[in-house]
Amino acid sequence: MILRTGARTSMSRSQAALLGLGLLLMLLLYVGLPGPPEPTPWLSGDPNVTMLVGLTRGNSRIFYREVRPLHRTRRPEVVLLHGKAFSSSTWEQLGTLLLLAHRGYRAVALDLPGFGNSAPSREASTEAGRAELLGRALRQLEVRGAVLVSPSLSGRYALPFLVREHPQLRGFVPIAPASTLNYTREQLQAVKTPTLILYGELDRTLAREALRQLRHLPRHSVVKLRNAGHACYLHQPGDFHRALLAFLDQLP
């Protein structure tokens, strides 16, 4: 009798362990996969802004973080891309999203395919595909008259979009972007989008290469951030934010 009771107890414990493991796996799966756009707790409690995170629709779904001012304005909408070691959360942590919303700008930060919460995409393997991916994300998020902020790696998306679709943009803010050598002087001179070229004075490689190329953009200004390296917006966030806001505020 004792042996039978022990067997039942052992079986019960095994079943409970399997059930608990199954519930844990379901929980991890649920937490790991971002859901549809909905209000989220980050930056919560601020009555002056509306905050959303989610995935764009379609086959190549892009994760985004969005902050809107309480009262919509006719100001440009700011789209923030990111570098190789970063994601959309960089702009949340730096305070850029909240700062822009407080100044009346709608701000959207994207996770590029294969980074953050965005899955890899076959389209990202070609220049045309990357431009289309970015354009589709902007359309699905109903971003109009965007100012595109493009640091480092994200130049592989922003520059082909700029060359092809620059009439859609109200401004362009390259920060030592990659892939500038892929475009000719004539291609860049055809772009009439107001541009703020930002770079850190300690970035002596990609920033200098990008600056030589991007000077062909006819409507550009240049700001060098002192004592800052390649990710100059992280090294000197105050100077970066002042330069960005000054550029945005003077756009028509």
Backbone torsions as a table, in degrees:
resi	resn	phi	psi	omega
1	MET	NA	-42.4	179.1
2	ILE	-64.7	-40.3	179.6
3	LEU	-63.4	-41.7	179.9
4	ARG	-64.8	-40.9	179.5
5	THR	-63.4	-41.1	179.0
6	GLY	-63.1	-39.6	179.2
7	ALA	-63.8	-42.0	179.3
8	ARG	-64.1	-40.2	-179.4
9	THR	-63.7	-42.1	179.2
10	SER	-63.1	-42.0	178.8
11	MET	-63.7	-41.1	-178.9
12	SER	-63.9	-41.0	179.6
13	ARG	-66.7	-38.2	178.4
14	SER	-63.8	-43.1	178.6
15	GLN	-63.6	-40.9	179.6
16	ALA	-64.8	-39.9	179.3
17	ALA	-64.0	-42.8	178.9
18	LEU	-64.4	-40.5	178.2
19	LEU	-63.3	-43.8	179.3
20	GLY	-63.4	-40.0	177.9
21	LEU	-63.5	-41.3	178.4
22	GLY	-62.6	-42.6	178.9
23	LEU	-64.6	-38.1	179.0
24	LEU	-64.4	-42.7	178.7
25	LEU	-63.7	-39.5	177.5
26	MET	-63.6	-39.7	-179.8
27	LEU	-65.3	-44.2	179.4
28	LEU	-63.1	-40.3	177.8
29	LEU	-63.5	-41.6	-179.5
30	TYR	-65.2	-44.0	-178.6
31	VAL	-69.3	-36.2	-174.7
32	GLY	-75.4	-19.3	-177.9
33	LEU	-106.6	117.0	179.4
34	PRO	-67.0	140.9	-177.8
35	GLY	-92.2	-167.2	179.3
36	PRO	-69.7	165.6	-178.5
37	PRO	-56.3	132.8	177.0
38	GLU	-163.2	156.1	178.1
39	PRO	-58.7	141.5	-177.4
40	THR	-129.8	163.0	-174.2
41	PRO	-75.5	-15.6	-176.6
42	TRP	-66.3	137.3	-174.5
43	LEU	62.1	20.1	-176.1
44	SER	-69.5	159.3	178.7
45	GLY	93.1	-8.7	178.1
46	ASP	-89.7	114.2	-175.2
47	PRO	-75.6	-7.5	-173.8
48	ASN	-94.4	-3.4	-176.1
49	VAL	-136.9	156.7	172.3
50	THR	-113.7	131.9	-174.7
51	MET	-120.8	133.6	179.8
52	LEU	-136.0	148.3	165.8
53	VAL	-135.5	157.2	179.3
54	GLY	169.3	-163.0	179.2
55	LEU	-122.0	139.0	172.4
56	THR	-68.6	163.5	-179.3
57	ARG	-81.5	175.2	173.4
58	GLY	97.0	-178.0	-175.6
59	ASN	-69.1	-45.9	178.8
60	SER	-98.7	92.7	-173.0
61	ARG	-87.5	130.3	-176.5
62	ILE	-109.3	129.6	177.7
63	PHE	-79.0	141.8	-179.9
64	TYR	-142.6	157.1	169.7
65	ARG	-121.4	135.2	-175.1
66	GLU	-135.3	138.5	174.1
67	VAL	-129.4	128.4	179.6
68	ARG	-118.6	142.8	171.9
69	PRO	-67.8	153.1	-179.2
70	LEU	-59.5	-40.5	179.3
71	HIS	-109.3	116.4	-178.9
72	ARG	-67.0	142.8	179.2
73	THR	-125.3	177.9	176.4
74	ARG	-91.8	12.8	179.7
75	ARG	-69.2	159.2	177.8
76	PRO	-59.4	157.4	174.4
77	GLU	-101.4	131.5	-171.4
78	VAL	-100.1	124.7	178.2
79	VAL	-111.6	120.2	-175.6
80	LEU	-106.9	119.2	173.6
81	LEU	-95.3	-167.8	-174.9
82	HIS	-152.0	166.6	178.9
83	GLY	-88.2	-176.3	-171.8
84	LYS	-63.7	-36.8	-175.8
85	ALA	-94.0	12.1	-171.1
86	PHE	-130.8	-173.9	178.9
87	SER	-158.0	-173.3	179.4
88	SER	-61.2	-28.2	-178.3
89	SER	-64.7	-21.5	177.5
90	THR	-57.0	-42.9	-176.8
91	TRP	-74.3	-25.1	172.5
92	GLU	-70.2	-49.4	-176.7
93	GLN	-65.9	-33.1	179.7
94	LEU	-75.4	-15.1	-179.2
95	GLY	87.9	5.0	-176.6
96	THR	-66.5	-43.0	-178.4
97	LEU	-60.8	-48.0	-178.2
98	LEU	-67.4	-41.0	179.4
99	LEU	-59.8	-44.8	-179.8
100	LEU	-63.4	-41.9	179.2
101	ALA	-62.6	-40.6	179.3
102	HIS	-65.4	-24.6	177.7
103	ARG	-91.9	7.3	175.0
104	GLY	93.8	9.3	-179.6
105	TYR	-101.5	135.6	166.8
106	ARG	-74.8	130.6	-177.6
107	ALA	-126.2	132.7	179.6
108	VAL	-128.0	125.1	175.5
109	ALA	-109.8	131.1	-176.2
110	LEU	-108.5	146.4	165.0
111	ASP	-91.7	117.2	177.8
112	LEU	-66.2	155.4	-178.1
113	PRO	-54.6	129.9	-179.5
114	GLY	88.0	2.2	-180.0
115	PHE	-126.1	152.0	178.7
116	GLY	56.2	-124.7	-178.8
117	ASN	-100.9	10.1	178.9
118	SER	-96.6	132.0	178.9
119	ALA	-73.1	154.4	174.3
120	PRO	-59.2	156.7	-179.2
121	SER	-137.9	137.3	176.7
122	ARG	-63.4	-32.2	-179.0
123	GLU	-60.5	-26.9	-176.6
124	ALA	-71.0	-4.2	-178.0
125	SER	-81.7	-11.4	180.0
126	THR	-125.8	155.2	179.2
127	GLU	-61.3	-46.4	179.5
128	ALA	-64.0	-38.9	179.0
129	GLY	-64.3	-39.6	179.4
130	ARG	-67.0	-40.4	176.9
131	ALA	-62.5	-41.4	179.8
132	GLU	-66.7	-41.6	178.0
133	LEU	-57.8	-47.0	-179.4
134	LEU	-65.7	-43.7	179.1
135	GLY	-61.7	-40.5	179.2
136	ARG	-64.8	-41.6	179.0
137	ALA	-61.5	-41.5	179.7
138	LEU	-65.9	-40.3	178.6
139	ARG	-64.6	-44.2	-177.2
140	GLN	-68.0	-29.7	176.7
141	LEU	-88.4	1.5	177.9
142	GLU	56.9	42.6	175.7
143	VAL	-86.5	126.4	-179.5
144	ARG	-128.4	142.4	178.8
145	GLY	60.0	49.2	-172.0
146	ALA	-79.7	150.2	163.2
147	VAL	-104.7	120.9	-174.0
148	LEU	-98.7	119.0	178.4
149	VAL	-101.0	120.0	-168.5
150	SER	-132.7	97.2	173.8
151	PRO	-89.3	143.2	164.1
152	SER	47.2	-120.5	-175.8
153	LEU	-50.7	-35.2	-174.4
154	SER	-65.7	-11.0	173.3
155	GLY	-59.1	-24.3	178.3
156	ARG	-66.3	-20.9	176.2
157	TYR	-100.5	-45.5	-172.7
158	ALA	-69.4	-41.0	-175.3
159	LEU	-67.7	-46.0	175.9
160	PRO	-63.6	-33.3	176.2
161	PHE	-67.3	-43.2	179.6
162	LEU	-59.4	-47.6	-177.6
163	VAL	-63.9	-38.4	-176.6
164	ARG	-85.4	-39.5	-167.4
165	GLU	-121.9	24.9	-174.2
166	HIS	-58.7	-25.9	176.3
167	PRO	-61.9	-20.7	179.9
168	GLN	-78.7	-15.6	-172.8
169	LEU	-98.3	140.8	173.7
170	ARG	-93.8	-15.4	179.1
171	GLY	-168.6	161.6	-179.2
172	PHE	-141.0	130.7	-179.8
173	VAL	-126.2	87.3	176.5
174	PRO	-82.1	136.6	178.7
175	ILE	-122.9	90.0	-175.9
176	ALA	46.3	56.6	-175.6
177	PRO	-74.9	152.9	174.8
178	ALA	-78.3	163.2	170.2
179	SER	75.0	15.9	-179.7
180	THR	-66.8	-26.6	-179.5
181	LEU	-71.0	-9.7	-179.6
182	ASN	-78.3	-4.0	-173.1
183	TYR	-125.4	141.3	-177.3
184	THR	-83.3	165.0	176.1
185	ARG	-57.7	-40.8	-178.1
186	GLU	-64.6	-40.3	178.1
187	GLN	-62.3	-43.2	-178.1
188	LEU	-72.7	-36.1	179.2
189	GLN	-66.2	-21.9	179.0
190	ALA	-77.4	-11.3	-178.0
191	VAL	-86.9	120.8	-178.1
192	LYS	-102.8	9.2	-178.3
193	THR	-69.3	129.3	174.0
194	PRO	-56.4	132.6	-172.0
195	THR	-131.8	135.2	171.6
196	LEU	-111.9	110.9	178.1
197	ILE	-88.4	116.3	-178.8
198	LEU	-113.8	140.3	174.3
199	TYR	-160.1	160.1	177.6
200	GLY	-92.3	139.3	-175.5
201	GLU	-65.6	-19.9	-179.8
202	LEU	-89.6	-3.1	177.3
203	ASP	-88.5	98.7	-172.1
204	ARG	-101.1	10.2	-179.1
205	THR	-116.6	-85.1	-174.3
206	LEU	-64.2	-36.2	-178.0
207	ALA	-63.0	-42.1	-178.7
208	ARG	-68.2	-41.0	177.3
209	GLU	-61.7	-46.1	-179.5
210	ALA	-64.1	-40.1	-178.5
211	LEU	-63.7	-41.6	178.5
212	ARG	-59.1	-40.5	-178.2
213	GLN	-77.3	-46.1	-172.6
214	LEU	-72.0	-14.2	175.3
215	ARG	-64.3	-14.5	177.0
216	HIS	-76.4	-14.7	174.6
217	LEU	-67.0	124.5	-169.7
218	PRO	-69.7	-25.3	-175.8
219	ARG	-116.0	64.2	-176.1
220	HIS	-119.6	154.1	167.2
221	SER	-130.0	161.9	-175.0
222	VAL	-128.1	134.1	173.2
223	VAL	-127.9	124.1	176.1
224	LYS	-103.3	123.9	179.5
225	LEU	-89.3	122.3	-177.6
226	ARG	-69.4	147.8	175.8
227	ASN	52.8	39.3	-179.3
228	ALA	-133.2	144.0	179.1
229	GLY	-95.6	-148.7	-174.6
230	HIS	-60.8	-48.8	176.5
231	ALA	-87.2	65.7	-170.3
232	CYS	-62.4	-28.4	180.0
233	TYR	-66.9	-26.5	175.5
234	LEU	-81.2	-35.0	-176.7
235	HIS	-76.5	-35.6	-179.4
236	GLN	-133.4	67.5	-174.5
237	PRO	-62.5	-35.3	179.5
238	GLY	-63.7	-47.1	178.6
239	ASP	-65.8	-38.3	178.2
240	PHE	-61.6	-48.6	-178.0
241	HIS	-64.1	-39.3	178.9
242	ARG	-63.9	-42.8	179.5
243	ALA	-65.9	-42.1	-179.8
244	LEU	-64.3	-46.2	-178.6
245	LEU	-66.1	-38.4	178.2
246	ALA	-62.0	-39.8	177.9
247	PHE	-66.3	-46.6	-178.2
248	LEU	-63.6	-40.5	-174.3
249	ASP	-68.3	-22.1	-178.8
250	GLN	-96.2	-0.7	179.2
251	LEU	-71.5	143.8	179.0
252	PRO	-69.7	NA	NA
